Amino acid sequence: MSLIFIFANELLTVFPGTKLEPSIMSEWRTRTIQPALYGTLAYFIFRYLTGKNPTSPVWPIFAIFSFFTAAQIFLFFDEEYKFGLAGILTFVCSIIVMLILRLAHNQLKNEIRIDTF
């Protein structure tokens, strides 16, 4: 759903149950979702041009969450963190999902598949 907002900036939504204004949510999206998307695209274009393929089907999702988490880390270096509890909970959830995806990737990478022989 976040990809829709990259191309349709006039659509403004907020986290459900929070009192964040649409302008704050637009800034959060601009400072987290878009850099994560562009970082992921650059990473996979580089990997494709160098001839390296992902080692598991989970790897692209892990890369997206890694860039998303990194973009959120930079928000904490602002003078004033204005995204409230919802932004912090999103950051924590993205770290948890990233760790789960990393464990799943490691498990799939080390799995020996009989159909490849």
N, C-alpha and C positions, 0 to 999 in steps of 0.2 A: 504494500500500500504506500510505503514511503517513496517508491519510485514514481508514483503518480504525481506527488507533490513537487518533484524536481521540474516536471514539465508544466505543471499548472500551479504557479505560485499564488494565484488568487484564492485558491482553496486553503482556508485556514482552519485548523482543528486544534483542540487542546487535549491534554491528558484527561481522561474521564475522572471526575471526582476531585480535581484540583481547581484552584482559583487563578491559574495562570492566564494571562491575557493572550489573545491571538497573536499580537505582535511579538511577545516573548517566545511563543511557540514557533513562530516563523524564524526568529533569530536562532533558536535552538536547532531547528531543522537545517538552517543554512550553515551552522557551525559544526554539525555532527554528521548528519545523513549524507550531505553532498560531498564532503571530503572523504568519507568512508567509501562512497560509490566510486569516486574518481581514483582513489588510492587502489581499490580492488581492481578496477579496470586497467590501470597502469601496470599493476603487478602481473595480471594474467596476460596482457599483451606482451610484456617482457618475457614471461615464461614461454609463451607460444613462439615468439621469434627466436628464442634460444634453443628451442626444440625439447623443452622439458615439460612433461605432462604431469598432472596431479597424480599422486600415488594412491589415492582413494577417492571415492565419490563424496566424502565428507569434507575434503580439503577446501573446495571453493567456499562452502558455508563458513568454515573456520576462518578463512581469510577475510571474509566480509565482516564477521564479528570482531576479528582482531583490529581491523582498521576502524570500526565503529567505536570500540573501546578506547583505542588510542586517541581518536578525535574527542571523546568525552573527557579524557584525562587533561587535555589542554584547556578545557573549560574551567578547571579548578584553579588555574593560574591567573584567572581574571582578578581584578581588584575586588569585585563583589560578585559572589556566585548567586545569580538571580533566578535560577531554575528550581530552587526549592527542593522539597523532599521527593517530588516526582522525578526530578533529574538524578538525584542520588540513587533512588531505587532502580531507575533504568540502568545506571552505571553498574550497580551491584548485580542486577540480573544479567547484563551482558557479560560480566566477568564469569559468572556461574555457567552460562551457556557456552562461553568460549572454552572453559576448562573441560566441560562435558564433551564438547566436540573434539577437543585435542585428545582426550582419552579414547574416544571412538575411532579417531583417525589412527592412532597408534595400534589399536586392536585390529583394525582392518588392514593396515599396512603389513603387519606381521603374520597375517593369516595366509596359509598356503592353500592355493586353490587348485583342485584336481583338474579342472577343465582347461587350465593353461598349459598343461604338459602335453 
